Amino acid sequence: MHSSARRPQLRGRILNVSDDRRTPIRIPQAGVAVTEGTIVEWLAAEGDQVTVGQVLYRLETDKVEMDVDCPASGVIHIVGRTGQSYLVGDEIGHIDSP
Protein backbone atom coordinates (compact mmCIF):
# COMPACT_ATOMS: atom_id res chain seq x y z
CA MET A 1 0.00 0.00 0.00
CA HIS A 2 1.42 3.38 -1.02
CA SER A 3 0.85 6.41 1.16
CA SER A 4 1.05 9.87 -0.35
CA ALA A 5 1.52 11.49 3.08
CA ARG A 6 5.03 12.74 3.70
CA ARG A 7 6.78 12.72 7.00
CA PRO A 8 7.61 16.15 8.36
CA GLN A 9 11.29 17.03 8.26
CA LEU A 10 13.10 18.51 11.21
CA ARG A 11 14.70 21.81 10.41
CA GLY A 12 17.16 23.87 12.40
CA ARG A 13 19.46 22.92 15.20
CA ILE A 14 18.52 20.18 17.63
CA LEU A 15 19.75 21.21 21.07
CA ASN A 16 21.06 18.90 23.72
CA VAL A 17 19.12 19.42 26.96
CA SER A 18 22.33 20.20 28.85
CA ASP A 19 23.15 23.17 26.53
CA ASP A 20 20.98 25.46 28.68
CA ARG A 21 22.83 24.42 31.81
CA ARG A 22 26.40 24.60 30.51
CA THR A 23 28.39 27.76 31.28
CA PRO A 24 31.73 28.16 29.51
CA ILE A 25 34.86 29.16 31.42
CA ARG A 26 36.83 31.56 29.21
CA ILE A 27 40.07 33.50 29.39
CA PRO A 28 38.96 37.01 30.44
CA GLN A 29 40.06 40.35 29.02
CA ALA A 30 42.46 41.48 31.77
CA GLY A 31 43.30 44.85 30.20
CA VAL A 32 42.86 46.84 27.01
CA ALA A 33 46.10 45.66 25.41
CA VAL A 34 46.05 42.09 26.78
CA THR A 35 45.48 39.44 24.11
CA GLU A 36 46.45 36.25 25.93
CA GLY A 37 47.08 34.74 29.33
CA THR A 38 48.71 31.71 30.89
CA ILE A 39 46.98 29.47 33.44
CA VAL A 40 49.28 29.52 36.46
CA GLU A 41 47.24 27.23 38.70
CA TRP A 42 43.80 25.64 38.86
CA LEU A 43 42.26 26.03 42.33
CA ALA A 44 39.46 23.55 41.57
CA ALA A 45 39.83 20.01 40.26
CA GLU A 46 38.00 18.22 37.45
CA GLY A 47 34.55 17.16 38.67
CA ASP A 48 34.52 19.43 41.75
CA GLN A 49 31.32 21.12 42.85
CA VAL A 50 31.96 24.89 42.50
CA THR A 51 29.96 28.01 43.35
CA VAL A 52 29.54 31.45 41.80
CA GLY A 53 32.33 33.78 42.92
CA GLN A 54 34.68 31.00 44.02
CA VAL A 55 38.21 31.49 42.66
CA LEU A 56 38.75 28.86 39.94
CA TYR A 57 42.23 29.59 38.62
CA ARG A 58 45.12 32.05 38.53
CA LEU A 59 45.89 33.75 35.23
CA GLU A 60 49.13 35.48 34.32
CA THR A 61 49.44 38.06 31.54
CA ASP A 62 52.40 40.21 30.54
CA LYS A 63 51.06 42.90 32.90
CA VAL A 64 49.38 41.21 35.87
CA GLU A 65 48.64 37.96 37.72
CA MET A 66 45.00 37.66 38.75
CA ASP A 67 42.48 35.27 40.29
CA VAL A 68 39.53 34.38 38.06
CA ASP A 69 36.15 33.75 39.69
CA CYS A 70 33.60 31.09 38.86
CA PRO A 71 30.79 32.35 36.57
CA ALA A 72 28.19 29.76 37.71
CA SER A 73 27.52 27.05 40.28
CA GLY A 74 27.73 23.38 39.36
CA VAL A 75 30.27 20.72 38.39
CA ILE A 76 33.48 21.92 36.73
CA HIS A 77 34.99 20.29 33.66
CA ILE A 78 38.51 21.49 32.84
CA VAL A 79 40.22 21.38 29.44
CA GLY A 80 42.81 24.18 29.88
CA ARG A 81 46.24 23.08 31.07
CA THR A 82 48.43 24.71 33.69
CA GLY A 83 51.39 26.48 32.08
CA GLN A 84 49.61 26.77 28.72
CA SER A 85 48.90 30.18 27.13
CA TYR A 86 45.45 30.92 25.67
CA LEU A 87 43.95 33.82 23.75
CA VAL A 88 41.38 36.07 25.41
CA GLY A 89 37.97 34.44 24.93
CA ASP A 90 39.30 30.88 24.55
CA GLU A 91 37.16 28.31 26.35
CA ILE A 92 39.26 26.46 28.93
CA GLY A 93 36.45 24.50 30.57
CA HIS A 94 32.79 24.62 31.46
CA ILE A 95 30.42 24.24 34.37
CA ASP A 96 27.37 21.98 34.21
CA SER A 97 24.66 23.44 36.42
CA PRO A 98 22.02 21.23 38.05
Contacts in CASP RR format, 6 or more apart in sequence:
PFRMAT RR
TARGET T0000
AUTHOR 0000-0000-0000
METHOD contacts of the structure
MODEL  1
MHSSARRPQLRGRILNVSDDRRTPIRIPQAGVAVTEGTIVEWLAAEGDQV
TVGQVLYRLETDKVEMDVDCPASGVIHIVGRTGQSYLVGDEIGHIDSP
18 96 0 8 1.000
21 96 0 8 1.000
21 97 0 8 1.000
21 98 0 8 1.000
22 94 0 8 1.000
22 95 0 8 1.000
22 96 0 8 1.000
22 97 0 8 1.000
23 71 0 8 1.000
23 72 0 8 1.000
23 94 0 8 1.000
23 95 0 8 1.000
23 97 0 8 1.000
24 91 0 8 1.000
24 93 0 8 1.000
24 94 0 8 1.000
25 56 0 8 1.000
25 70 0 8 1.000
25 71 0 8 1.000
25 76 0 8 1.000
25 78 0 8 1.000
25 91 0 8 1.000
25 92 0 8 1.000
25 93 0 8 1.000
25 94 0 8 1.000
25 95 0 8 1.000
26 89 0 8 1.000
26 90 0 8 1.000
26 91 0 8 1.000
26 92 0 8 1.000
27 36 0 8 1.000
27 37 0 8 1.000
27 59 0 8 1.000
27 86 0 8 1.000
27 87 0 8 1.000
27 88 0 8 1.000
27 89 0 8 1.000
27 90 0 8 1.000
27 92 0 8 1.000
28 59 0 8 1.000
28 68 0 8 1.000
28 88 0 8 1.000
28 89 0 8 1.000
29 88 0 8 1.000
29 89 0 8 1.000
30 37 0 8 1.000
30 59 0 8 1.000
30 61 0 8 1.000
30 63 0 8 1.000
30 64 0 8 1.000
30 66 0 8 1.000
30 88 0 8 1.000
31 61 0 8 1.000
31 63 0 8 1.000
33 63 0 8 1.000
34 61 0 8 1.000
34 62 0 8 1.000
34 63 0 8 1.000
34 88 0 8 1.000
35 87 0 8 1.000
35 88 0 8 1.000
36 61 0 8 1.000
36 85 0 8 1.000
36 86 0 8 1.000
36 87 0 8 1.000
36 88 0 8 1.000
37 59 0 8 1.000
37 60 0 8 1.000
37 61 0 8 1.000
37 85 0 8 1.000
37 86 0 8 1.000
37 87 0 8 1.000
37 88 0 8 1.000
38 59 0 8 1.000
38 60 0 8 1.000
38 61 0 8 1.000
38 83 0 8 1.000
38 84 0 8 1.000
38 85 0 8 1.000
38 86 0 8 1.000
39 57 0 8 1.000
39 58 0 8 1.000
39 59 0 8 1.000
39 80 0 8 1.000
39 81 0 8 1.000
39 82 0 8 1.000
39 83 0 8 1.000
39 84 0 8 1.000
39 86 0 8 1.000
39 92 0 8 1.000
40 57 0 8 1.000
40 58 0 8 1.000
40 59 0 8 1.000
40 60 0 8 1.000
40 65 0 8 1.000
40 82 0 8 1.000
40 83 0 8 1.000
41 57 0 8 1.000
41 58 0 8 1.000
41 82 0 8 1.000
42 56 0 8 1.000
42 57 0 8 1.000
42 78 0 8 1.000
42 82 0 8 1.000
43 55 0 8 1.000
43 56 0 8 1.000
43 57 0 8 1.000
43 58 0 8 1.000
43 67 0 8 1.000
44 50 0 8 1.000
44 54 0 8 1.000
44 56 0 8 1.000
44 57 0 8 1.000
44 70 0 8 1.000
44 76 0 8 1.000
44 78 0 8 1.000
45 76 0 8 1.000
45 78 0 8 1.000
46 76 0 8 1.000
46 77 0 8 1.000
46 78 0 8 1.000
47 75 0 8 1.000
47 76 0 8 1.000
47 77 0 8 1.000
48 75 0 8 1.000
48 76 0 8 1.000
49 74 0 8 1.000
49 75 0 8 1.000
50 56 0 8 1.000
50 70 0 8 1.000
50 73 0 8 1.000
50 74 0 8 1.000
50 75 0 8 1.000
50 76 0 8 1.000
50 95 0 8 1.000
51 70 0 8 1.000
51 73 0 8 1.000
51 74 0 8 1.000
52 69 0 8 1.000
52 70 0 8 1.000
52 71 0 8 1.000
52 72 0 8 1.000
52 73 0 8 1.000
53 69 0 8 1.000
53 70 0 8 1.000
54 69 0 8 1.000
54 70 0 8 1.000
55 67 0 8 1.000
55 68 0 8 1.000
55 69 0 8 1.000
55 70 0 8 1.000
56 68 0 8 1.000
56 69 0 8 1.000
56 70 0 8 1.000
56 76 0 8 1.000
57 67 0 8 1.000
57 68 0 8 1.000
57 92 0 8 1.000
58 65 0 8 1.000
58 66 0 8 1.000
58 67 0 8 1.000
58 68 0 8 1.000
59 65 0 8 1.000
59 66 0 8 1.000
59 67 0 8 1.000
59 68 0 8 1.000
70 76 0 8 1.000
70 95 0 8 1.000
71 95 0 8 1.000
72 95 0 8 1.000
72 97 0 8 1.000
73 95 0 8 1.000
73 97 0 8 1.000
74 95 0 8 1.000
74 96 0 8 1.000
74 97 0 8 1.000
74 98 0 8 1.000
75 95 0 8 1.000
75 96 0 8 1.000
76 93 0 8 1.000
76 94 0 8 1.000
76 95 0 8 1.000
77 93 0 8 1.000
77 94 0 8 1.000
77 95 0 8 1.000
77 96 0 8 1.000
78 92 0 8 1.000
78 93 0 8 1.000
79 91 0 8 1.000
79 92 0 8 1.000
79 93 0 8 1.000
80 86 0 8 1.000
80 92 0 8 1.000
80 93 0 8 1.000
86 92 0 8 1.000
END
